[in-house]
């Protein structure tokens, strides 16, 4: 489990947002808790009942969000040159980089 969705933030309203997705860090010290990076950017142990797992299927089904990135002309030119060198579109290259660098849920 790499990511979880908060389903109960009662008592932790400043640290957790109900419905938000959070990254889970490995921690086997407490079997009923998850070490979650919260809204303050800190990792903290929260009761596992406050979350539900975010699975690969959900990522695939809901993959409709668009991201707009504003780049300066030099960075845009470098990105285009990298895409040409890799014989890919800029979009395909960015998706590949995201897949390589983010710890996204995996297919089961």
C-alpha distances in whole Angstrom, upper triangle without the diagonal:
4,6,7,11,14,16,18,19,23,24,22,23,24,20,18,19,18,17,16,12,11,9,7,9,9,11,13,16,15,13,14,13,10,11,11,14,16,19,21,19,18,16,16,15,15,15,12,14,14,11,10,7,8,8,10,13,13,13,16,18,18,19,22,22,25,25,28,29,32,33,37,39,38,34,35,37,35,32,35,36,33,32,36,35,32,34,31,31,30,28,26,26,24,22,22,21,18,16,17,17,14,10,10,7,9,12,12
4,7,11,13,16,18,19,23,24,21,22,22,19,17,18,18,16,14,10,9,6,5,7,9,12,14,17,17,16,16,14,11,11,10,11,14,16,18,16,16,14,15,15,15,16,13,16,15,12,11,8,8,9,10,14,13,12,16,18,17,17,21,20,22,22,25,25,29,30,33,35,35,31,31,34,32,29,32,33,30,29,33,33,30,32,29,29,27,25,24,24,21,19,19,18,15,14,15,13,10,7,7,6,9,12,13
4,7,10,13,15,16,20,21,18,19,19,16,14,14,14,12,10,7,6,5,6,9,11,14,16,18,18,17,16,14,11,11,9,10,12,14,17,15,15,13,14,14,14,15,12,14,13,9,9,6,6,8,10,13,12,11,14,16,15,16,18,18,20,20,23,24,27,29,32,35,34,31,31,34,32,29,32,33,30,30,33,33,31,32,29,29,27,24,24,24,21,19,20,19,16,15,16,15,11,9,8,7,11,14,15
4,7,9,12,13,16,18,16,16,17,14,12,12,11,9,8,5,5,7,7,11,13,15,17,18,17,16,14,12,9,11,9,10,11,13,16,15,16,14,14,13,12,12,10,11,9,6,5,4,5,9,12,14,12,12,16,16,15,17,19,19,21,21,25,26,29,31,34,37,37,33,34,37,35,32,35,37,34,33,37,37,34,36,32,32,30,27,27,27,24,22,23,22,19,18,20,18,15,13,11,10,14,16,16
4,6,9,11,14,16,14,14,16,13,10,9,8,6,6,4,6,9,10,14,16,18,20,21,19,18,16,14,12,13,10,12,11,13,16,16,17,15,15,15,12,13,11,11,8,5,5,6,6,10,13,14,12,12,16,16,14,16,18,17,20,21,24,26,29,31,34,37,38,34,34,37,36,33,35,38,35,34,38,38,36,37,34,32,31,28,28,28,25,23,25,24,20,20,22,21,17,15,14,13,16,18,19
4,6,7,10,13,11,11,13,11,7,7,5,5,6,6,8,11,11,15,17,18,20,21,19,18,15,13,11,13,10,12,10,11,15,15,16,15,14,13,10,11,10,9,6,4,7,9,10,14,17,18,15,16,20,19,17,20,21,20,23,23,26,28,30,33,36,39,40,36,36,40,39,36,38,41,38,37,41,42,39,40,37,36,34,31,31,32,28,26,28,27,23,24,26,24,20,18,17,16,20,22,22
4,7,9,13,12,12,15,13,10,8,5,6,8,10,11,14,15,18,20,21,22,23,20,19,16,14,14,16,13,15,14,15,18,19,19,18,16,15,12,11,10,8,5,5,7,10,12,15,18,19,16,18,21,20,18,21,22,22,25,26,29,30,33,36,39,42,43,39,39,43,42,39,41,44,41,40,44,45,42,43,40,38,36,33,34,34,31,29,31,30,27,26,29,27,23,21,20,19,22,23,23
4,6,9,9,9,12,11,8,8,6,8,10,12,13,16,16,19,21,21,22,22,19,19,15,14,14,15,14,15,13,14,17,19,18,17,15,14,11,10,10,8,5,7,10,13,15,18,22,22,20,21,25,24,22,24,26,25,28,28,31,32,35,38,41,44,45,41,41,45,44,41,44,46,44,43,47,47,45,46,43,41,39,36,37,37,34,32,34,33,29,29,31,29,26,24,23,22,25,26,26
4,6,5,6,9,8,6,6,6,9,10,12,12,15,16,19,21,21,22,22,20,20,16,14,14,15,13,14,11,12,14,16,16,15,13,13,10,10,12,10,7,9,12,15,17,20,24,25,22,23,26,26,23,26,27,25,28,28,30,31,34,36,39,43,43,40,40,44,43,40,43,45,43,42,46,47,45,46,43,41,39,36,37,37,34,32,34,33,29,30,31,29,25,24,23,23,26,28,29
4,5,6,10,10,9,9,9,12,14,16,16,19,19,22,24,23,24,24,21,21,17,16,16,17,16,17,14,14,16,19,18,18,15,15,12,12,13,12,9,12,15,18,20,24,27,28,25,26,30,29,27,29,30,29,31,31,34,35,37,40,43,46,47,43,44,47,46,44,47,49,47,46,50,51,48,50,47,45,43,40,41,41,38,36,38,37,33,33,35,33,29,28,27,27,30,32,32
4,6,8,9,9,11,11,15,16,18,17,20,20,22,24,23,24,23,20,21,18,16,16,17,16,17,14,14,15,18,17,17,14,14,11,12,15,14,11,14,18,21,23,26,29,31,28,29,32,32,30,32,33,31,33,33,35,36,38,40,43,46,47,44,45,48,47,45,48,50,48,47,51,52,49,51,48,47,44,41,42,42,39,37,39,37,34,35,36,33,30,29,29,28,32,34,34
4,6,5,6,8,10,13,13,15,14,17,17,19,21,20,22,21,19,20,17,15,14,14,13,13,10,10,11,14,13,14,11,12,10,11,14,13,10,13,16,19,20,24,27,29,26,26,30,30,27,29,30,28,30,29,32,32,34,37,39,43,43,40,41,44,43,41,44,46,44,44,48,48,46,48,45,43,41,38,39,39,35,34,36,34,31,31,33,30,27,25,26,26,29,31,32
4,6,5,6,8,12,12,14,14,17,18,21,23,23,25,25,23,23,20,18,17,17,14,14,11,10,11,14,15,16,14,15,13,14,16,16,12,14,17,20,21,24,27,28,25,26,29,29,26,28,28,26,28,28,29,30,32,35,37,41,42,39,39,43,42,40,43,45,43,43,47,47,45,47,44,42,39,37,38,38,34,33,35,34,30,31,33,30,27,26,26,26,30,32,33
4,6,8,11,14,13,15,14,17,18,20,23,23,25,25,23,24,22,19,18,17,14,13,9,7,8,12,12,14,13,15,14,16,18,18,14,16,19,21,22,26,28,30,26,26,30,30,27,28,29,26,28,27,28,29,30,33,35,39,39,36,37,41,40,38,41,43,41,41,45,46,44,46,43,41,38,36,37,37,33,32,34,32,29,30,32,29,26,25,26,26,30,33,34
4,7,10,13,11,12,11,13,14,16,19,19,22,21,20,21,19,16,14,13,10,9,6,5,6,9,9,10,10,12,11,13,15,16,12,13,17,18,19,23,25,27,24,24,28,28,25,26,27,25,27,25,27,28,30,32,34,38,38,35,36,39,38,36,39,41,39,39,43,43,42,44,40,39,36,34,35,34,31,30,32,30,26,28,29,26,23,22,22,23,27,30,31
4,6,9,8,9,9,12,13,16,19,19,22,22,20,20,18,15,13,13,10,9,6,6,9,11,11,12,11,12,10,12,13,13,10,10,13,15,16,20,22,24,21,21,25,25,22,23,25,22,24,24,26,27,29,31,34,38,38,35,36,39,38,35,38,41,38,38,42,43,40,42,39,37,35,32,33,33,30,28,30,28,25,26,27,25,21,21,20,21,24,27,28
4,6,5,9,10,13,15,18,21,22,24,25,23,23,20,17,16,16,12,12,9,8,11,13,14,15,14,15,13,15,15,15,11,11,13,15,15,19,21,23,19,19,23,22,20,21,22,20,22,22,24,25,28,30,33,37,38,34,35,38,37,35,37,40,38,37,41,42,40,41,38,36,34,31,32,32,29,27,30,28,25,26,28,25,22,21,20,21,24,26,28
4,6,9,11,14,16,19,22,23,25,25,23,22,19,17,16,17,14,14,12,11,15,16,17,17,16,16,13,14,14,13,9,9,11,14,14,17,20,21,17,18,22,21,18,21,21,20,23,23,26,27,30,33,36,39,40,37,37,40,39,37,39,42,39,39,42,43,41,42,39,37,35,32,33,33,30,28,30,29,26,26,28,26,23,22,21,20,24,25,26
4,7,10,13,15,19,22,23,25,26,24,23,20,18,16,17,14,15,13,13,16,17,18,18,18,18,15,16,15,14,11,9,10,12,11,15,17,17,14,15,18,17,15,17,18,16,19,20,23,25,28,31,34,37,38,35,34,38,37,34,36,39,37,36,39,40,38,39,35,34,32,29,29,30,27,25,27,27,23,23,26,24,20,20,18,17,21,22,23
4,7,10,13,16,19,21,23,25,23,22,20,18,15,15,12,12,10,10,13,14,15,15,16,17,14,16,15,15,11,10,11,12,11,14,16,17,14,14,18,17,15,16,17,15,18,18,21,22,25,28,31,34,35,31,31,35,34,31,33,36,34,33,37,38,35,37,33,31,29,26,27,28,24,23,25,24,20,21,23,21,17,17,16,16,19,21,23
4,7,10,13,16,18,21,22,21,20,19,16,13,13,10,10,9,10,14,13,15,14,15,15,14,15,14,14,12,9,9,9,8,11,13,15,12,12,15,16,14,15,16,15,17,17,20,21,25,27,30,33,33,30,30,33,32,29,32,34,32,31,34,35,33,34,31,29,27,24,25,25,22,20,22,21,17,18,20,18,14,13,12,12,16,18,20
4,6,10,13,15,18,19,18,18,17,14,11,10,6,6,7,9,11,10,11,10,11,12,12,14,12,14,11,9,10,10,9,13,15,17,15,14,18,19,17,17,19,18,20,19,22,22,25,27,30,33,33,30,30,33,32,29,32,34,31,31,35,35,33,34,31,30,28,26,26,26,22,21,22,21,17,18,19,17,13,12,12,12,16,19,20
4,7,10,12,16,17,17,17,17,14,10,9,6,6,8,11,13,10,11,9,11,12,12,14,13,16,14,11,12,10,10,12,14,17,16,14,18,20,18,18,21,19,21,20,23,23,26,27,30,33,33,29,30,33,31,28,31,33,30,30,33,33,31,33,30,29,27,25,25,24,21,20,20,19,16,16,16,14,11,9,10,11,14,17,19
4,7,9,12,14,14,13,13,10,7,6,5,7,9,13,14,12,11,9,10,10,10,12,11,14,13,10,11,10,11,13,15,18,17,16,20,22,20,21,24,22,24,23,26,26,29,31,33,36,36,32,33,36,34,31,34,35,32,32,36,36,33,35,32,32,30,28,27,27,24,22,23,21,18,18,18,16,13,10,11,11,14,18,18
4,6,10,12,13,13,14,11,8,5,6,8,11,14,15,12,11,8,9,10,12,14,13,16,16,14,15,13,14,16,18,21,20,19,23,25,24,24,27,25,27,26,28,28,31,31,34,37,36,32,33,36,34,31,35,36,32,33,36,36,33,36,33,33,31,29,29,28,25,24,23,22,19,18,18,16,13,11,13,13,16,19,20
4,7,9,11,11,13,11,8,7,9,11,15,18,19,16,14,11,12,11,13,14,13,17,17,15,16,14,16,17,19,22,22,21,24,26,26,26,29,28,30,29,32,31,34,35,37,40,39,35,36,39,36,34,37,38,34,35,38,37,34,37,35,35,33,32,31,29,27,26,25,23,21,20,19,18,16,12,15,14,16,19,19
4,6,7,9,11,9,7,6,10,12,15,19,19,17,14,11,10,9,11,13,12,16,17,16,17,16,18,19,22,25,24,24,27,29,29,29,32,31,33,32,35,34,37,38,40,43,42,38,40,42,39,37,40,41,38,38,42,41,38,41,39,39,37,35,34,33,31,29,29,27,25,24,23,21,19,16,18,18,19,22,22
4,6,6,10,9,9,9,13,16,18,22,22,20,18,14,13,11,13,13,13,16,18,17,18,17,20,21,23,26,26,26,29,31,31,31,34,34,36,35,38,38,41,41,44,46,45,42,43,45,43,40,43,44,41,41,45,43,41,43,41,42,40,38,37,36,34,32,31,30,28,26,26,24,22,19,21,19,21,23,22
4,7,9,9,9,10,13,16,18,22,22,21,17,14,12,10,12,13,13,17,18,18,20,19,22,24,26,29,29,29,32,34,33,34,37,36,38,37,40,40,42,43,45,48,47,44,45,47,45,43,46,47,43,44,47,46,44,46,44,45,43,41,40,39,37,35,34,33,31,29,29,27,25,22,24,23,24,27,26
4,6,6,8,9,13,16,18,21,22,21,18,14,12,8,10,9,10,13,15,15,17,17,21,22,25,28,27,28,31,32,32,33,36,35,37,37,40,40,43,44,46,49,48,45,46,49,46,44,47,48,45,45,49,48,45,47,45,45,43,41,40,40,37,35,35,34,31,30,30,28,26,22,24,22,24,27,25
4,6,8,11,14,17,19,23,23,22,20,16,14,11,11,9,9,12,14,14,15,15,19,20,23,25,25,26,29,30,30,32,35,34,37,36,40,40,43,44,47,50,49,45,46,49,46,44,47,48,45,45,48,47,44,47,44,44,43,40,39,39,37,35,34,33,31,29,29,28,25,22,23,21,22,24,23
4,7,10,13,17,17,21,22,22,19,16,13,9,8,6,6,8,11,11,13,14,18,20,23,25,24,25,29,29,29,31,33,33,36,36,39,39,42,44,47,50,49,45,46,49,47,44,47,49,45,45,49,48,45,48,45,45,43,41,40,40,37,35,35,34,31,30,30,29,26,23,23,21,23,25,24
4,7,9,13,14,17,18,18,15,12,9,6,5,4,5,8,9,10,12,13,16,19,22,24,23,24,27,28,27,29,32,31,33,33,36,36,39,40,43,46,46,42,43,46,44,41,44,46,43,43,46,46,43,45,43,42,41,38,38,37,35,33,33,32,29,28,28,26,23,20,21,20,22,24,23
4,6,10,11,15,16,15,13,9,8,5,5,6,6,9,9,9,11,11,14,16,19,22,21,21,24,26,25,26,29,28,30,29,32,33,35,37,40,43,42,38,39,42,40,38,41,42,39,39,43,42,39,42,39,39,37,34,34,33,31,29,29,28,25,24,25,23,19,17,17,16,19,22,21
4,7,9,13,14,12,10,6,5,4,6,9,9,13,12,11,14,13,15,18,20,23,22,22,25,27,25,26,29,27,29,28,31,31,33,35,37,40,40,36,37,40,38,36,39,40,37,37,41,40,38,40,38,38,35,33,33,32,29,28,28,26,23,23,23,21,18,16,17,17,20,23,23
4,6,10,11,9,8,5,6,6,7,10,10,13,11,10,12,12,13,16,19,22,20,19,23,24,23,23,26,24,26,25,27,28,30,32,34,37,37,33,34,37,36,33,36,38,35,35,39,39,36,39,36,35,33,31,31,30,27,25,26,24,21,21,22,19,16,14,15,16,19,22,23
4,7,8,6,5,4,7,9,10,13,13,16,14,13,15,15,15,18,20,23,21,20,23,25,23,23,25,23,24,23,25,25,27,28,31,34,34,30,32,35,33,31,34,36,33,33,37,37,35,37,34,33,31,29,29,28,25,24,25,23,20,20,21,18,15,14,15,16,20,23,24
4,5,5,6,6,7,10,10,13,14,16,12,12,15,15,16,19,21,24,21,21,24,25,23,23,25,23,24,23,25,25,27,29,31,35,35,31,33,36,34,32,35,37,35,35,39,39,37,39,36,35,32,30,31,30,27,26,27,25,22,23,23,20,17,17,18,19,22,25,27
4,5,7,9,11,13,13,16,17,18,15,15,17,18,18,21,23,25,22,21,25,26,23,23,24,21,23,21,23,23,25,27,29,33,33,30,31,34,33,31,34,36,34,34,38,39,37,39,36,34,31,29,31,30,26,26,27,25,22,23,24,21,19,18,19,21,24,27,29
4,5,9,10,13,14,17,19,20,17,17,20,21,21,24,26,28,26,24,28,29,26,26,27,25,25,24,25,24,26,28,30,33,33,30,32,35,34,32,35,37,35,36,39,40,38,40,37,36,33,31,32,31,28,28,29,26,24,25,26,22,20,20,21,23,27,30,31
4,7,9,13,14,18,19,21,18,17,20,20,19,22,24,27,24,23,26,28,25,25,26,24,24,22,24,23,25,26,28,32,31,28,30,33,31,29,33,35,32,33,37,37,35,37,35,34,31,29,30,29,25,25,26,23,21,22,22,19,17,17,19,21,24,27,29
4,6,10,12,16,17,19,17,17,20,20,20,23,25,28,26,25,28,30,27,28,29,27,28,26,27,27,28,29,32,35,34,31,33,36,34,32,36,37,35,36,39,39,37,40,37,37,34,32,33,31,28,28,28,26,23,24,24,21,19,18,20,21,25,28,29
4,7,9,13,14,17,15,15,17,17,18,21,23,26,24,23,27,29,27,27,29,27,28,27,29,28,30,31,34,37,36,33,34,37,35,33,37,38,35,36,40,39,37,40,37,37,34,32,33,31,28,27,28,25,23,23,23,20,18,16,18,19,23,26,27
4,6,10,12,15,13,13,17,17,19,22,24,27,25,25,29,30,28,29,31,29,31,29,31,31,33,35,37,40,40,36,38,41,39,37,40,42,39,39,43,43,40,43,40,40,37,35,35,34,31,30,31,29,26,26,26,23,21,19,21,21,24,27,28
4,7,9,12,11,12,15,16,18,21,24,26,25,25,29,30,28,29,32,30,32,31,34,34,36,37,40,43,43,39,41,43,41,39,42,44,41,41,45,45,42,45,42,41,39,37,37,36,33,32,32,30,27,27,27,25,22,20,21,21,24,26,26
4,6,8,7,9,12,14,16,19,23,25,23,24,27,28,26,28,30,29,31,30,33,34,36,38,41,44,44,40,41,44,42,40,43,45,42,42,46,45,43,45,42,42,39,37,37,36,33,32,32,31,28,28,28,26,23,21,21,20,23,26,26
4,5,6,8,11,13,16,19,23,24,23,24,27,28,27,29,31,30,33,32,35,36,39,41,44,47,46,43,44,47,45,42,45,47,44,44,48,48,45,47,44,43,41,39,38,38,35,33,34,33,30,29,30,28,25,22,22,21,24,26,25
4,5,6,8,10,13,16,19,21,20,21,24,25,24,26,28,28,31,31,34,35,38,40,43,46,46,42,42,45,44,41,44,45,42,42,46,46,43,44,42,41,39,36,36,36,33,31,32,31,28,27,28,26,23,20,20,18,21,22,21
4,5,8,11,14,17,20,21,20,22,25,24,24,26,28,28,31,31,35,36,39,41,44,47,47,44,44,47,46,43,45,47,44,44,47,48,45,46,43,42,41,38,38,38,35,33,34,33,30,29,30,29,25,23,22,20,22,24,23
4,7,10,13,16,20,21,19,20,24,23,22,25,26,26,29,29,32,33,36,38,41,44,45,41,41,45,43,41,43,45,43,42,46,46,43,45,42,41,39,36,36,36,33,31,32,31,28,27,29,27,24,21,21,19,22,24,24
4,7,9,13,16,17,15,17,20,20,19,21,23,23,26,26,29,31,34,36,39,42,42,39,39,42,41,38,40,42,39,39,42,43,40,41,38,37,36,33,32,33,30,28,29,28,25,24,26,24,21,18,17,16,19,20,20
4,7,9,13,14,12,14,17,17,16,19,21,21,24,25,29,30,34,36,39,42,42,38,38,41,40,37,39,41,38,37,41,41,38,40,36,36,34,31,31,31,29,26,27,27,24,22,25,23,20,17,16,13,16,17,17
4,6,10,11,10,12,15,15,15,17,20,20,23,24,27,29,32,34,37,40,40,36,36,39,37,34,36,38,35,34,38,38,35,36,33,33,31,28,28,28,26,23,24,24,21,19,21,20,17,14,12,10,12,13,13
4,7,9,7,8,11,12,11,13,16,16,19,20,24,25,29,31,34,37,37,33,33,36,34,31,33,35,32,31,35,35,32,33,30,29,28,25,24,25,23,20,21,21,18,16,19,18,14,12,10,7,10,12,12
4,5,6,7,9,10,11,12,16,17,20,21,25,26,30,32,35,37,37,33,33,36,34,31,32,35,31,30,33,34,30,31,28,28,27,24,23,24,22,19,19,20,17,15,18,18,14,12,9,6,8,8,9
4,5,5,6,9,10,10,14,15,18,19,23,25,28,30,33,35,35,31,31,33,32,28,30,32,29,27,30,31,27,28,25,25,24,21,20,21,19,16,16,18,15,13,15,16,13,11,8,5,5,5,8
4,5,5,6,9,10,13,15,18,20,24,26,30,32,35,37,37,34,32,35,34,30,31,34,31,29,32,32,29,29,26,26,25,22,21,23,21,18,19,20,18,15,18,19,17,15,11,9,9,7,9
4,5,5,6,8,11,13,16,18,22,24,28,30,34,35,36,33,31,34,33,30,31,34,31,29,32,33,30,30,27,26,25,22,21,23,21,18,19,21,17,16,19,19,16,15,11,9,11,10,12
4,6,5,6,9,11,13,15,19,21,25,26,30,32,32,29,28,31,30,26,27,30,27,25,29,29,26,27,23,22,22,18,18,19,17,14,16,17,14,12,16,16,13,12,9,8,10,10,13
4,6,5,9,11,14,16,20,22,25,27,31,32,33,29,28,30,30,26,27,29,27,24,27,29,25,25,22,21,21,17,16,19,17,13,15,17,14,13,16,18,15,15,11,10,10,10,12
4,6,8,11,14,17,20,23,27,29,33,34,35,32,30,33,32,28,29,32,30,27,30,32,28,28,25,23,23,19,19,22,20,16,19,21,18,16,20,21,18,18,14,13,14,12,15
4,6,8,11,14,17,20,24,26,30,32,33,30,28,31,31,27,28,31,29,26,30,31,28,28,24,23,22,18,19,21,19,16,18,20,17,16,20,20,17,17,14,13,15,15,17
4,6,9,11,15,17,21,23,27,28,30,26,24,27,27,23,24,27,25,23,26,27,24,24,21,19,18,15,15,17,15,12,15,16,13,13,17,18,15,16,12,13,14,14,17
4,6,10,13,16,20,22,26,27,29,26,24,27,27,23,24,27,26,23,26,28,25,25,21,19,18,14,16,18,16,13,17,18,16,16,20,20,18,19,16,17,18,18,21
4,7,10,13,17,19,23,25,26,23,22,25,25,22,23,26,24,22,25,27,25,25,21,19,17,14,16,17,15,13,17,17,14,16,19,19,17,18,15,17,19,20,23
4,7,10,13,16,20,21,23,20,18,21,22,18,19,23,22,20,23,25,23,23,19,16,15,11,14,15,13,12,16,16,14,16,19,18,17,19,17,19,21,22,25
4,6,10,13,16,18,20,17,15,19,19,16,17,21,20,18,21,23,22,22,19,16,13,11,13,14,11,11,15,14,12,15,17,17,15,18,17,19,21,23,26
4,7,10,13,15,17,15,13,16,17,15,16,19,19,18,21,23,22,22,19,16,13,11,15,15,12,13,16,16,14,17,20,18,18,21,20,23,25,26,30
4,6,10,12,14,11,10,14,14,12,14,17,17,16,19,21,20,21,18,15,12,11,14,14,11,13,16,14,13,17,19,17,17,21,20,23,26,28,31
4,7,9,12,10,9,12,14,12,14,17,17,17,20,22,22,23,20,17,14,14,17,16,14,16,19,17,17,20,22,20,20,24,24,27,29,31,35
4,6,8,6,6,9,10,10,11,14,15,15,18,19,20,21,19,16,13,14,17,15,13,17,18,16,17,21,21,20,21,24,25,28,30,32,36
4,6,6,6,9,10,11,12,14,16,17,18,20,21,22,21,19,15,17,20,18,16,20,21,19,20,24,24,22,24,28,28,32,33,36,39
4,6,5,6,9,10,10,12,14,15,16,18,20,21,20,17,14,17,20,18,17,20,22,20,21,25,25,24,26,29,30,33,35,37,41
4,5,5,6,9,10,10,12,14,15,16,18,20,19,18,15,17,20,17,17,20,21,19,21,24,24,23,25,29,29,33,34,37,40
4,5,5,6,9,10,10,12,14,15,16,18,17,16,12,15,17,14,13,17,18,15,17,20,20,19,21,25,26,29,31,33,37
4,5,5,6,9,10,11,12,14,15,16,15,13,10,12,15,13,12,16,17,15,17,20,20,20,22,25,26,29,30,32,36
4,5,5,6,9,10,10,12,14,15,14,13,11,14,16,14,14,18,18,17,19,22,22,22,24,28,28,32,32,34,38
4,5,5,6,9,10,10,12,14,14,13,10,14,15,12,13,16,16,15,17,20,19,19,22,25,26,30,30,32,36
4,5,5,6,9,10,11,12,11,10,7,10,11,9,9,13,13,12,14,17,16,16,19,22,23,26,27,29,33
4,5,5,6,9,10,10,9,8,6,10,11,9,11,14,14,14,16,19,19,19,22,25,25,28,29,30,34
4,5,5,6,9,10,10,10,9,13,13,11,13,16,16,15,18,20,19,20,23,26,27,30,30,32,35
4,5,5,6,8,9,9,8,11,11,8,10,13,12,12,15,17,16,17,20,23,24,27,27,29,32
4,5,5,6,5,6,5,9,8,6,9,11,11,11,14,16,16,17,19,23,23,26,25,27,30
4,5,5,6,7,8,12,11,10,13,15,14,15,18,19,19,21,23,26,26,29,29,30,33
4,5,8,10,11,14,13,10,14,16,14,15,18,19,18,20,23,26,26,29,28,30,33
4,5,9,10,12,10,8,11,13,11,12,15,16,15,17,20,23,23,26,25,26,29
4,7,9,12,10,9,13,14,13,14,17,18,18,20,22,25,25,27,26,27,30
4,6,8,6,6,10,11,10,12,15,15,16,18,20,23,22,24,24,24,28
4,5,5,6,9,10,11,12,14,15,17,18,20,23,22,24,24,25,29
4,6,5,6,9,10,11,12,14,15,16,18,21,21,23,24,25,29
4,5,5,6,9,10,11,12,14,15,16,19,18,21,21,22,26
4,5,5,6,9,10,11,12,14,15,18,17,19,19,20,24
4,5,5,6,9,10,11,12,14,17,17,20,20,21,25
4,5,5,6,9,10,10,12,15,15,18,19,20,24
4,5,5,6,9,10,10,13,12,15,15,17,21
4,5,5,6,9,10,13,12,15,15,16,20
4,5,5,6,8,12,12,15,16,18,22
4,5,5,6,9,9,12,14,16,20
4,6,6,8,7,10,10,13,16
4,6,8,9,12,12,15,18
4,7,9,12,13,17,20
4,6,9,11,15,18
4,7,9,12,15
4,6,10,13
4,7,9
4,6
4
